[in-house]
């Protein structure tokens, strides 16, 4: 067997590619680039020096000579805005560089080596955090220089503890991983272990921290300039805000330009940081190619599945890389689901049931290596699909009911919003049509007051009701196949029976095929037509449900059936105690 894999892409190229595909990142980068270029090329856009004052132009309106008008002492607003960008951008950059230059190495060394160095570094950090930042900056500016950049250097030192704690926590988290210990045992030095295993984990959160430090630095610098601190000849957005506040009744528009410049710069920096963090913290979606049989002459053609078969899985194999080599969790699984059939995928925890279901859905993590001789859904090969094609298939072709109802509903959005989103996307309905359909689905799954639940947040409904909401969402786009992963595990017995009845009625009503992933043979007996029993990543027995219960063939199946309580001897009567276990006297 051979597996065709795409060539690996360098991390830098992947970062550039992912970021360039994000419209928010591209827009934020464009805004930051515009601000930086305009500030650096200020002499090309204005003939005025930022501190040139002409009293005759005091509060002059926008004109050809002054495109944005003049301030309270006759200085050109455009000139001060452009040159002020230099001050703010440089100050923010200085604060970020100093904070990471001080806090970064301390955090890495403290988190990795711990011991006495960690104790000393922690003590120093606590001392710095106890010092009032504004007072220290004011003292330094009074004693050293009125330059705002000096204050930003001091601010960087004061904000270094934030960086230290973030990086130290990230390093400690990865330092406890077994693969780091394995790398050290294999003979790798500490420097190489930190470079290969520790630093890549630190980069993503550090990007977010850097944008936060940058935003705080620009805000504090503006506050200092607003108070009149700094050199009089040093243009800044904060100084422009101070002048605008003085003339707020005569020329309120003066507040707009520096405020907009600060807001756009900070917003763009934060959005770009989030996009870069996401690109660094995720891996490129890995689409595995279909595994082919290699013959001496030519590869044998893959037979098309029968027309009445909705899903065909042949030779499915899922493995994950580990320090000791690849670990196989699904090993050569083959199963088929006919249209309108309910297949129970049964086995104890860790047998590979969920991994098999996620392979069909294309939801395995990027490090998983997935190969198969055949993986067809409705005549379409799944392993060759792109991410966009898989997204179009999920929900519309294959629905999914997760195991934990409360964990799979976003607490930030109302139930109705979460139900309507896939309906609008996959079915192309309008918002009003999607609302009507969502309310009808809530009523169909047995929710007494659909309108109230539609408007509710997840924390405002019970676990059983949340499971019904997820079932409604799973069938909302009329899928052909429904994969239910332990859908009743988190529910009490009474609600379990109701949910199973609901699932069976929906399956029959819509003529859907269903894969029910479970370890409970009671659930299998209630709803399944056929059963596939899994053990240690392999299918050990497949048969109709009646045959499985009447005459199981495999020893593992018999063991699972014997471990259930159904049909077991009744518990004996409780023995009454002659006296209390413990007497309490006052």
Buried (B, 14 or more C-beta within 10 A) or exposed (E): EEEEEEEEEEBEEBBEEBBEEBEBBBBBBEBBEEBBEBBEEBEEBBEBBBBEBBEEBBBBEEEEEBEBBBBBBBBBBBBBBBBBBBBBBBBBBBBBBBBBBBBBEBBBBBBBBBEEEBEEBBEBBEEBBEEEBBEBBBEBBEEEEBBBBBBBBBBBBBBBBBBBBBBBEBBBEBBEBEBBEBBBEEEBEEEEBBEEBBBEBBBBBBBBBBBBBBBBBBBBBBBBBBEEBBBEEBBBBBBBBBBBEBBEEEBEBBBEBBBEBBEBBBEBBBBBBBBBBBBBEEEBEBBBBBBBEEEEEEEEEBEEBEEEBBBBBBBBBBBBEEEEEEEBBBBBBBBBBBBBBBBBBBBBEEBBBBBBBBBBBBBBEEEBBBBBBBBBBBEEBBBEBEEEBBBBBBBBBBBBBBBBBBEBBEEEEBBBBBBBBBBBBBBEBEEEBBBBBBBEBBBBBBBEEBEEBBEBBBEEBEBBBBBBBBBBBBBBBEBBBBBBBBBBEBBEEEBBBBBBEBBBEBBEEEEBBBBBBBBBBBBBBBBBBBBBBBBBBBBBBBBEBEBBBEEBEBEBBBEBBEEEEEEEEEEEEEEEEEEEEEEEEE
